[in-house]
Amino acid sequence: MEEQVQEVLDKLRPFIQRDGGDVELVEVEEGIVRVRLLGACGSCPSSTITLKAGIERALMEEVPGITEVEQVM
């Protein structure tokens, strides 16, 4: 499952990097994906929208068994 999650993050990464940020996979445990938002995304007020509406939605659509995405500081 971790490999599938990384593949989806790799697809999303260019869009995140375009805004000066990046995303790093921390762990996948029992359907919960923990990521760290880096660069501009780490302190951006819109990072919650990026996390939930972008990253979480894409992962839940493409990787069976994913139930949530959490941000780790």
C-alpha positions as CSV (number, residue, x, y, z in Angstrom):
1,M,0.0,0.0,0.0
2,E,2.9,2.4,0.8
3,E,4.2,2.0,-2.7
4,Q,0.8,2.9,-4.2
5,V,0.5,6.0,-1.9
6,Q,4.0,7.1,-3.0
7,E,3.0,6.8,-6.7
8,V,0.0,9.0,-6.2
9,L,2.1,11.6,-4.3
10,D,4.6,11.5,-7.1
11,K,1.8,12.4,-9.5
12,L,0.7,15.3,-7.3
13,R,4.2,16.6,-6.5
14,P,4.7,18.8,-9.6
15,F,1.5,20.8,-8.8
16,I,2.6,21.3,-5.2
17,Q,6.2,22.2,-6.2
18,R,4.8,24.8,-8.7
19,D,3.6,26.7,-5.6
20,G,6.9,26.4,-3.9
21,G,6.1,23.4,-1.7
22,D,6.5,19.7,-1.5
23,V,5.1,16.7,0.2
24,E,6.9,13.9,2.0
25,L,5.4,10.5,3.0
26,V,6.0,9.8,6.6
27,E,4.0,6.6,7.1
28,V,1.0,4.5,6.2
29,E,-0.7,2.8,9.1
30,E,-4.1,1.1,9.1
31,G,-5.5,3.2,6.2
32,I,-4.2,6.5,7.6
33,V,-1.5,8.2,5.6
34,R,0.7,10.7,7.4
35,V,2.5,13.3,5.3
36,R,4.7,16.3,5.9
37,L,4.1,19.4,3.9
38,L,7.4,21.1,3.1
39,G,8.5,24.5,1.8
40,A,5.8,27.1,1.2
41,C,3.1,24.5,1.9
42,G,4.4,24.0,5.5
43,S,3.3,27.5,6.6
44,C,0.6,28.3,4.0
45,P,-2.9,29.1,5.3
46,S,-4.3,27.0,2.5
47,S,-2.3,23.9,3.4
48,T,-5.4,22.3,5.0
49,I,-7.2,22.7,1.7
50,T,-4.3,21.2,-0.2
51,L,-4.1,18.3,2.3
52,K,-7.8,17.4,2.4
53,A,-9.2,18.5,-1.0
54,G,-6.2,17.6,-3.0
55,I,-4.0,14.9,-1.5
56,E,-6.5,13.1,0.6
57,R,-9.1,13.0,-2.2
58,A,-6.6,11.7,-4.7
59,L,-5.3,9.0,-2.4
60,M,-8.8,7.8,-1.4
61,E,-9.8,7.6,-5.0
62,E,-6.7,5.8,-6.2
63,V,-5.6,3.6,-3.3
64,P,-8.1,1.2,-1.8
65,G,-8.2,1.1,2.0
66,I,-7.1,4.7,2.6
67,T,-9.5,6.4,5.0
68,E,-7.7,9.6,6.0
69,V,-4.6,11.7,5.4
70,E,-3.0,13.6,8.4
71,Q,-0.4,16.2,8.4
72,V,2.7,15.7,10.6
73,M,4.7,18.7,11.6
